[in-house]
Structures are given as structure tokens and as C-alpha cells.
């Protein structure tokens, strides 16, 4: 059998199977990185304590500055929450790659069989879980001190939080990797990511404010959900495509 005839006899599904196997391997490696980061964080609680305390303190301060029962407060509730989440997220992202710097742990990870995309995706997954935890605690505080019954639309609100939080986590992981070796990374990271988060934050604020009401979402408001989906797809794809350049080169 000639090489050409042997190649022609290979089924068409073989490349796809190899691609699927590679994707599953990347996902397993990313889950391993996320589990490692979460185990370290739950033991040290560095990011959780800082981000959680920041979010709770800001919400408590604003509850005394405004009348929690006022309609104006309910109208700005979504904006207040997502600004708090964005600032608290910076405290999480700063530690994501910074904890790998001592003892050259980051170089060891990059020298291992672990792919750069897996490392970046795993960091984003860990930040995603930590941010959801901070958001859950913040929503409980928000409901108590602002007299807000935010559980009127639980499924829709959960979808908004998942989509927006993943976008924040993916963007934070990308630029956390870019700024990890900078001396002023704690200052540079927020300066870089906050302007890029503006479309996501506007969409999340609009949807959250709408869901705090009693009326269902209108078709115009649902367009903001598409903004969240597109944002997540674009920056997740960029993270995969540029992971090698960001972490290795």
C-alpha cells in the first residue's frame, strides 16, 4: 500500500477526534489548575478576605449614605453592585499569577507539559468561582440593608451574574498574566481592565436593574444579554489564541 492510498483510507472523523481529545486534555489541565488555586485560596483566604471585606464595607457605607427604601436607591442598585464587583475582582486578579512568582513557580508551570491555554483558562476558572462567592455574600448583604427583594427573577439574575462574572474573570486572567512581572502591577491592572470592562458593566447594570423590578424583560433589554454573550466569546477566544504569546513569549 502506498503512502497516498494509506492516507486516503483514514476516516474523516480521525482529525476531529484528535481535536476533541486535545480540547478535553486542555479542559482537564485547566480544571487541575483551578483546583490547585482554589485549594490554596481556601487555605490562605488572601483574596477572599480582601475582596469580601471590601464589597461588604462599600455596600454598608452606601446603605447609610442613601435611604434603602427610596426608589432612587433601587434604580442605582445594579450600578452599585457591579461597580463593587469590578473593584473587588481586581483584588482577586492581582493574586492569581502573583502567587506563582515566589520560588519561580510560574516558570515551573510553563516548563511542564501544561499548555499555556490551560494555565490561563484555569486561572480564569478559579477567579470565576471566587468572584461568584463574593457576589453571593454581597447579594445577601444587599438584600438585608437595602430592602431589595432581588430573588423575584432568580434564574434570569443567575444567568446575568454567570455571564458577566465569566467575562470579568477571563479579562482579568489575561491582563493579570500580562502585568504579573510589573513592579506596579497592583496599580496597572485596574487601569488597564476597567476601560475594557465598560461594555460588559453597562450590559450587566441594565439587566440587573431591570430584573430588580417586577416586570419581565423587554426585547430591547434582552439585547444587553447578547452583549454579555458576545463579550464572553470574544475575550475567551482571545485568551486561548494569545495564551502562548502572553505567557511564554
N, C-alpha and C positions, 0 to 999 in steps of 0.2 A: 504494500500500500504506500503510495507516495505521500509526502507531507501535505500536499494540497488536498488530496482526497481525504486524508485523515482530519484535516481542519474542517472540511466541508461536512464531515459526518458528525461533528459535535453539535448537540442540540442547541437551539436558540436560547433555551432558558438557563444555560450554564452561566453566562456573564451576569444575568440578573441575580442568580443565586449567589454568586460571588459578591456582588454589590450588596445584597441583603445581609450576607454573613459579615461583611465589613461594617455595615451600619449597626448591626446588632453588637459587634465587638466594641465599636465606639460607644454605644449606649451603656454596655456593661462596665466599661472602663470609667465612663463619666459617673455612673452610679457609685462606683467604688471611691472615686474622688469625693463625691458629695457625702457619702457615709463617713469618710475619714474627717472631712471638715466639720460635719455636724457633731461627730463624737468629740472632737477637740473643743468645739464651741460649747457643747453642753457640759463639758467638764470645767472649762475655764470661765465661761459666761462673760467673756470680754465684750463682744459686740452686743449680745442680748441685753446685758445690764445697761450699757451706754445708750443704745437705741431705744429700749423700752422706757428708761427713765426720762430721756429727752421727750419722747412722744407724750407721756403721761403729764409731765410738768407743763408743757406747752398747752395741752388741752385744758388743764386745770386753771392756768393763768387766764386763758381766753374765756373760760366759763365765769370767772369773776369780773372780767372786763366787760362782758356783754350779758344781757338778760337772756338766760337759756330758753325762756318761754316765748321770746319775741319771734315774730315771723321773719324778721331780717336775719336772725341767727340761723334759722332753718334754711334760708336761701343761701347763706355762705357756708353751710356745714360741709358740703362736698369740697369746696376750695380749701377750707381749713384742714380737713383730714388729709387730702392728697399733698398739700404742702408739707405737713408734718411727716407724712410717709416718705416724701422725697428727701427731706433733710435727714431723717433717721436712716434712710438707706445708705447715705454717704458714710455713716459710721460703720455700717456693715461691710461696704465695699473696700474701705481702707484696710481692713484686717484680712480680707480674702487672700490676697497674694503676699501681704506684708509678713504674715506668719510663716511663710516659706523661706524668707531671707536668711534667718539665723542658721548657721551650720551648712549653708549652701544647699538647703533642701530643694529649692526651686531648680537648681542645676541638676540635682539628682533625679528629679521627676522628669525633666526634659531629656535626660540621658537614658531613661528607662524605655521599655517598649511602649509606654503610654504615648498616644498620639497627642499632638498639640490641641486638636479639636476636642478630644475627650477631656483634657485638663480644663479648657475654657468652659466647656459645657458643664462639667462637674462643679466648677466654682459658681456658675450661674444657678445651678440647681440648689446648691447649699444656701446661697443668698436668697433665693426664692422662698425656701422653707422658713428661713429666719425672718424674712420680712412679713410673711403671712402670719407668723406667730405674733410679731409686734403689732400688726394690724388688728388681729383678733382681740388682743388685750386693749388696744386703743378704742375699738368699737364698743367694748363693754363700758369703759370709762365715759365715752362719748354719749352712750345711751343714758347713763345714770345722771351725769351732770348737765346735760343739755336737754333732757326730757324729750329725746328723739326716739321714736319707735321705728328704728331702721330695719326691723325684721319684717316689714309689710311685704316686701318682694325678695325673699331670701335667695331664690335660685338666680334671678337676674342680677342681684347685687353680688352674689358669689362669682358669677361669670365675669362681671366687670373687674372685680378685685383680682381674679386669677390672671386675666389678660393683661391688665395694667401692671400688675406686680411682676409678671414674667418679662414684660418689656423693660421695666426698670432694672431687673436683675441681669438681663442679657447685656444691656448697655453698660451697666456698672461693672460687669465682669470684663468686658472688652477694654474699657478705659482704665480699670483697675490694673490690668496687665500692662497697659502702655505706660502707666505712671509709677509702677512699683519701684523702679530704680531711681526715681527723682527724689531729691533731698526734701522738697516741699510737696510731697505727694498728697498730704492731708489738705493742703490748700488748692493744689492744681486740679485734683479730681472733681470737686464740686464745680469749679469754674468751667470745666470742660463739659460735664454731662448735663448740667441744668439747662443750658440753651437748647440742647438736643432733645431734652425731655418735654419741651413746651407743647408739641402736638399731642403727645400721649397724655400729659396732665390736663390739657383743655378737654380732651375727649372724656377722660375719667371723671373730671369735675362735672361736666354737663350731664353725663349719665347718672352719676351718684346723686346730684341734686334732683334730677327727675324721679329717681327711684325712692327718694325720701318722701315724695308726695303720695297721694292716694290714687292718682290716675295712672293708667297703663302708658307705656312708652308710645310716642307717636312715630310715624315713619321717618320724619326729619331727625328725631332724636336717635333712632336706630342707626342712622348714618355714622354717628360717632362710634358705634360698635365696630363698624368696618374700619374706621381709622385705627382702632386698637389692634385689630387683626392684621392689617397691613403693616403697622409699625412692628409688631412682633415678628412677622415673617421676614421683613427686610433686615432687621438687626440680628435675628438669629442666623439668617443666611450669611450676613457679613461676618459674624463671629466664626462660622465654620470656614468660610472662604479665606479669611485673613488670619486664622489662628496660627498657622505656621510662620507667617511674616511677623506677627506681633510677638510671639513667644520665643522663636528660635533666631530669626534674623535681626 
